[in-house]
């Protein structure tokens, strides 16, 4: 089946629609498929209503296998329905421990309902050089606290107990609307999602289902632990948001009926596909012009621009459709010291990534963050790898770029936190394909309600935008001719006791057709060579190209003005 044709409209590359296209409704200036997402917790005024009146986690007897756990959850929800709570709003999580460890990706792969939202998040292993403040997580800032829950290795979710989506930039009111449903007493009730890199810019068609931000508390969730698993379900309701207890129960029972109790094995070595067409936006020639213009502004005395991060969107057309979860499973194999994620609203493209970069992690009052900049390939031998690493450490250009990022993050943390520590101040972070300069930062919040200020201050960082922030962001608006969407934005989760976000880099957007959009960026500072940075883009995108069985001699290269294509 050949990829569908596209039509230009208003400077955007929009898809032609066929008779089989789902019914569309207009949202602002964009069209999007109609779908049911249950309750939008960011409805007007929700952030001003205060915490929901009932928040509970109930743990059922342990099951020997997922099949048994599904049956227990269905029975528990039926029992809940027989005795509804008196509260007009609330959230309840019901857990069934499973005595065997299951694989979260394989569980999610078995849930085939495209009409249900899906999410996956896998945190990276703790780094050995984490500063002392962040490592002391047993202290909640108000005295000692003994952790009562086991941290999941990976979390997979389907359905929506409550979702949060808006078309305006993510605000304090939106953050409060999410936190209404989260509490310290229910630490594993979490809202997973992502935020646009630049919510003030127009969204292209492929990103329209995400809005300016999109988060979801899954209805059904599989937690992969070190030696066991947990299958859980969450029900949320709020009469003031026109989502009653009865509506929530009926929707949850419908979702539980669709849940497959078994897992489906995933090929983790390669994807059986080949690339037949590849478009880069911008092309190499256009990239060189944009980088040259950036360098002129950086060197010009009349401008304040110090650094700008320019990105590339590469559209791969493959001979078969790519399953986002199969791609995610392959990324996870080589994802040491990285976050793996998949965010997919119902009937929408899937945002998949393997990001090495932490935006921040909060646990009670403890904050950790990091600076990551400068890139080199890994060596083929140990001696070669060492030599390349030393070249990165001693490069004046890379040190300039890295210092800008590290010092900016430190300054922003100092405005909101106490006891800011940087250790190490500069080191190599070695990943399977690349190595970076990195620094670990830790601090202590003065108040947990300052979490929004941390998110707002750290995004966008100079590692994905530039410095000064507004000047760099304006340059990107003026010279990038595609929509970054959630690429380079915060991706992760909010919780009651803690929250964690990665930077949404090393990522791709996969639709149901033959098209995959792969994103990569590079920092431009004084001393940058445009061709070297183009090669860096190829290096960063190589994990996707390799998995797609890159065959350069068979690829047809084309140029397009914009990658705003429904995929």
N, C-alpha and C positions, 0 to 999 in steps of 0.2 A: 504494500500500500504506500503510495507516494505521499510526502508531506503536503498539507493543504496550502493553497496559494494565499497570498496576503495582499492587502490594498493599502496604499498610503492615504492617510487622512489627518489633516491638521499637524503635519510634521511628525506624526506617530505612525508606526507600522502596525496597522490593525488587521485582524483576521477577517477573511470573508466568512459569512455564516451560511450554513446549509439548512435544509428542511429538518434535519435531525437534531439541530442545535436546541438545547433546553430553553424553555420560556425565560425571557429576560425581563428584568425590571430596571428602571433608571434610578441610580443613586448618584445625585449630583450630576456631573457631566459624563459619568461612566455607566455602562450596562453590566449587570451581573446576574448570574442564575439565581432563581428563587430557591430557598432552602430553609429548613427549620433548624434552628440552633438552640432551642430551649430559651433560657432566660439570659438576657443581656444585663449583667450587673452594673454596666456603665450607663444605664438609662438616665435621663435627665433627673438631677437631684439625688441620685443614689449615693454619691460620695458624702452627702451631708446628713445621712440618716442614722449614723452610728452603727455599732457592731450588731450583727444579727443576734437575736435573743437566746438561741439555742445552738450550742456547738458541742458535738460529742464524737468520740471514737469508741466503737464497740468491737471487742475482739471475740470471735467465736472459737470453738475448739479446733485444734490443728487437724488438717486433712493429710492424707498420705499422697494424694495426687491432685492435679488441677481439676480433673473431672468431678471429684468429690467436692472440691471447694466451690465450683459453680453451683452445684445442687444446694449447698448450704446457704449460699448468698441468695438464691432465688427464694428459698423457704424463709429466710430472715426478712427479706423485703415484703413478702406476703404477710408475715406476722406484723410488721410495722404498719402496713396498710389497714390491718384490722384494728389497731389501736393508734390512731393518728395523734401527734403531739398537739398541745393546746397553743403553742407559739405560732404567731402569724408569720414568722421568718426564722430560718435556721439552716444548719448544715450538719449532716450526720454521715460519718464514715464507718463502714462495717468491714472488718478485716477477717480473713481466714488464713492463718499461717499454713504453709505447705512444707512438709518435712524434707523435701528434696529441692535442690537448686534447679530452677528452670531458666531458660534463656529468654530474655525480654523481647529481643528482636524476633525470635522464632514464634513467640506467642502472638506478637503483633502481626506477623506475617500471615497468621491463620485467620485473622479478622478481616474479611474481604469486603465489608460493606462500605462502598465509596461514599454513601450518603452520611456516614458518621465521621466527625473529625477525629484525627489521629495525632498522637504526639509521642516523642521519644526523647529522653535526655539521659546521657551517661557522663557522669563527672570524671575528670581525670584523677589519677592517683595523686595523693599529696606529695608535693615536692620536698626533697630532703633539706633544702636550704630556706624553708619558710621561716621568717623572723619569729622571735619568741612571743610577741603579743598575739599574733594570729594562731600560734600553736597552742596557746593556753585557753582552749575552748571550753574547758570544764568550768571556767569562771564566767558567769553571765554579766558581770559588771555590777551586780547588786549582792554579791556574796557568792558562795559556792553553789553549784548546781550539778547534780548527777544526771547525765543523759539517760533518758528512759526509752530510747528507741535506737534501733540499728539503722545506720545509714544505708540506703539502697545503693547497689553497684550501678544499676540501670533501672529506669522507670519507663514503662510503656503504657499508654492510655488510649481509650476509645470513648466516643460519646462526650456529651457536655452536660455536666451537672449545673454549671453556670459558666458563661463565657463573658469576656470583656473585650469589646471592640468599639473603636471610635474613629472618626474621620479627621478630627482635630488633633494637634500634637498632644502626646501623653502628658498629662498635667497632674498636679498634686491632688486634685479632686478625683481623677481617675485612679490614682494610687490608693486613695482612701476607699474608693468603691471596691477595689480588690481586697484590701485588708479587712473590710467588714466581715468577710467570710473566713478569715484565717486567724488562728490563735496559737499561743504557746502550748496550750493544753492539747491541741490536735496538730502536732508538728508535721505530720505527713499529708495533711490536706494542703495541697500546693496548686498554684496557678502557673501553668507552663505556657510559654509563648515568646513573642519577639516584638520589637519596636523598629519602625522604619529608621534608616540612616538619617534622612532629612524629611520630616513630616510636613514641612512647609512647601515642598515641591510637589508637582502634579504626579499622581500615581498612574503608571501605564497599565494596560489591560491585564497583563499577566499577574500583577500584584494586587488587583482591586479587591479580592476577597479578604485580604489581610488588613485593610484599612490603614490608619496611621499606627495602630498597635493591635495586637490580637493575643489574648490569653485565654486559657481554658482550664477549668478544674474537671478532670475526666470523670465520666460516670463509672467506668470500669477500668481498673488499673492493675497492672502486674508489676510487682516490685521484685527484682532480682537481687538477692542478698549473697553474702560470701558462701554460705553453706546451706541455704534454704531459700524459700520464696514466700511471697504474700500475694494473695488475690484479694482485691478490695473493691468496694463499690461506694459511691458517694451520692447522696441525695441532697439537693438544696432547693429552698423555696422562699418566696417573699411575696406576700399578698400585695404589698404596695407596688411591686413591679409586675403585677398581673400574672404571676406564676405561683399558683396555689400548691398546697401539699398534694392534692389529688392529681393535678397536672404533672407534677414532678414524679410521683409514684408510677403513673401510667407510662410516662416516657422512659423511666428507668426499667420497668418490667419489659417494655418493648425491646430495649437495648440488650438486657440480659438474655432474652429469648434468642437474639442473634449471635451471642457470644459462642465461639467455638472453644470447647474445653481442652482441645489438643493443640500442639504446636506443629509448625511446618518447617522442615529443615531448609536452610538457606545456603546457597553456594557462596562461600566466603573467599574464594580464590580469584575468580574472574567473572565477568558478565559476558554471556554469549551474544555479543553484538559487535558490529564494526561501524566505523564512522564513514559516511558517504559524502558528507558535506560539512564544511566548517566556515563560519563567518566570524571575524573579529571586529568588534566595534569599540574603539576606533581601529582603523587599519594602521599598519606600521608608519606609513607616511603621515597620517593625521596625528598619530601619537607623537612623532618627532616634533611636529609643529606645536602641539599643546605643551610639551615639555620645554621646548625652546622659549615659548611665551612665558611659562612659569619662571624659568631661570632669569629671563629679562626683568621680571617684576621683583624677584628675590634680590637681584643685584642692584636694581634701581633704587636710588636714595629717596625718591619721592613715594615709594611704597613701603608698607610695613610687613609684607609677606616674608616669612622666614622659611616655612616649609609648607608644601601641599602634597597630599596623597591623591594621585590620579589612578583610576581603575580601568579595567577592560572587561567587557562582557563578550564571551565567546559562545556562539550558538552551534552546538553539535547536532547534526542530523544523523541518526543511526538507522541501520537496516531493520532493527526490531525495537519495540517499546521497552523502555527500561523501568524495572520495578524499583521505586525509591528505597524500599527496605533491603533489596539485594545490594544496591549500591552502598547503603549505609553499613550493611554487614561487612562488605569488603573494606570500607574505610576503617571500620573498627579494628580489623585485624592489624593494620599498621598504624593504629591511633594511639600509641603509647604517649603518655603525657599530653593528651588532647581531649577535648570535649566532643562527643558525637551527639548530634541532634537531628530531629525530624519534626517539623511543624506542618500540619496539613489541615486547613479548614475543610468542611464537607464539599466534595466535588470540585476541589481546587488543586492547583499545582502544589507539589510538596517542596518545602525548603529544607534542604539536607546539607549538613556540614560536618567538618572534622577540624575544629578550631583549636589551635594551641594556646590561644590568648585568653586569659581571665580578665574580665572587666572589674568585677569585685565579688567577694564572698562575705556575707555578713552572718555571724552567729552571735546572737544576743547583741552585745555592744562591740564585739571584735570585728574588725574589717581587715581583709587582705586584698591586695591588688598587685598589678605587675606592669612593668614596662617591657615591651618587646619591639625590637626594630633591628634593621640590618639583616641581610640574608646572604647566605652562601650555600652551595650544594654540599652534600656529604662526599667525602673522599672514597675512592674505590678500595684503598688499603688503609691500615691504621696510620701509617706514616703520612700518607696523602691527606687523610682526614685531619690530622694534627696540623699540618702545614696550612691547609685551607682555614682552619679555625684561628690560627695565629694571625693570618692575613686579615681576617674579619676583626679580631681584637685590636689590631694595630692600624686599621684603616682610618684616616682622618675624616673622610667623608661619612663613613658609617658611624663613627663616634659622634660626629655633629648631629646626625639624625637621631641617634639613640639618646643622647644627652637632652635634646629638646623634649623627647617623649617622657623620659624619667623625671626631669625637673618639673615639667608641667603637672604630672600626676601628683608628685609630692606637694607642690604648692596648693593644688586643689584640695587634697586631703587635709592639709594644715588649716584650711579655712573652716572645716567642718568638724575635725577630729582633734583629739589630744594624742600625745605620745606617738608621733609618726616616726617609724623606723624604716630605714632602707638598708637591706642586707641580704645578699651581696649587692653592691652598688653597680657592678658590671660583671657579667659572667656569660659563658656560652650555654645556650639551650640547644641540645642536639636532638633532632627529630629524625625519623627514618630517612627522609629525603633531603631535608634542609637543616641548617643550623642558624640560630639567631643570637643577637646580643640580648641579654635580659637582666632585669633587676626585680627583686621582690620587695614589696612595701607592705607594712602593717600599721594599723592605727586603732584607736579606740573612740567609738562614737560617744558624744556627750548624752545623746538620747536616741533610743531606737526609732523614734519618729523622724529622725534625720535621714532615714534610709533613702527617701525620695531625693533629698538634696545630694546624696552621694551619687545616685544614678544620674541625676541631672547634671552634676558637675563633671563626672568622668566621661560621659558620652556627649559628643564624640571626642575621643582622645586624639592627640597629635599623630598617633600611630596609624589612624585610618582617615583622618581629615587634614590636619596640618596646624600651623600656628602663625599668627593668632587665629583662633577658631573661626570667627565670623569672616575674616578676609579669605581664609582658605575655603570655607564653605561656599562663599560667593564665587570664587574662582571655579570650583567644581560645578556649580549651577551654570556658569557661563560657558564652560569648555567641555564638559562631559555630555555626550549626546545619547545617553541611555539612562534608564531609571534604576538606581541601585536597589530600590525596594528595601527589604530587610538585610541585604548584604551590608556588612560592616556595622550593623546596628546591634543593640543588646539582644541576646537570645538566652533564655534560661527560665528561672522560676522564682516566684515569691512564696514565702511561707511565713508562719507565725513566729517561730523561733529563729529561723534563718532564711536567707535568700542567696541565690548564686546566679551570676550571669557571665557568660562568655561573650567575646566579640565575634559577631557572625561572619568571620572570614573563612577562607578555604571552603567555600560553599557553592551550592548549585540549586537551581530551580527546575524541577522535573514535572512535566505534565503527563497527560495520558497518551499523547501521540509519540512521535519519533524525535521530538526536539528536547534538548537539554541546554539550559543556560548556565555557564560556568563563569564565576567572577574571580578576579584577582586584582590586586593593587600594588603600587610601589610608591615610596616616598621620594619626593623631589626636593633637594636642598642644594645649596651652592656646591658645585663640584660634580653634580650629577651628569652622567653620560646617558643620553636618551636610549641608545642601543643596548647598553648594559641593563637598563631598567626594563626594557622589553624582554630581554632574556630572563630577567627575574620573574616577570609575569608567567612566562612559559614554565619556569621551574616550580612556581607555586601552584600552577594548574596541572602539573604533571601527574599528581595522584589520580585525578579524574581521567586524564588522557590515557594513562596506562590501563586503567580498569575498563575503559571503552575500547580496548584493543586498537590503539592508535595505528593507522596505516597511512602514512603521509602520501605515498605515491597514488593512492586512490581518492584523495580528498579534492574536492572542487572548492576553491576559495572565492568568496564573493564579498562585496562591501554593501552595507546597508546604513541608512542614516540613523536608525534607532532600533533598539531591540524590543520595542513594545509589542511583542507578539504573543498572542494566546497560545500556550503550548500544551 
